[in-house]
Amino acid sequence: MARGLKGVENVYTQHQPLLYQTMESIIKGRLRDVDYPFIGNHFQQGRPQDVIIFIVGGTTYEESRSVALQNATNSGIRFILGGSALLNSKRFLKNLEEAQRIARTSTSVV
């Protein structure tokens, strides 16, 4: 196990969220327009300079960290992260319990 951790600064921050891969695709120009719609004609404008990412349902501290690290690399693209909530483990579990309660209520009504 120790061999797998060599060169890792912090074990808890080695995971990369899906958002990180999405930002990498934006930087490389490989993001699919069908999956990620945009405003304006990006073919005439070249690469975007400002990208706003809004996550409905909430964003996590890990995703916020990924955006901050990506912005620190000065790739020529600035990412702005927003969301309907800032999730932590306590709030996530509360939302999960709420979803289960709603699911139980809706199945008993039918």
Secondary structure, 3 states (H helix, E strand, C coil): CHHHHCCCCCHHHCCCCHHHHHHHHHHHCCCCCCCCCCCCCHHHHCCCCEEEEEECCCEEHHHHHHHHHHHHCCCCCEEEEEECCEECHHHHHHHHHHHHHHHHHHHHHC
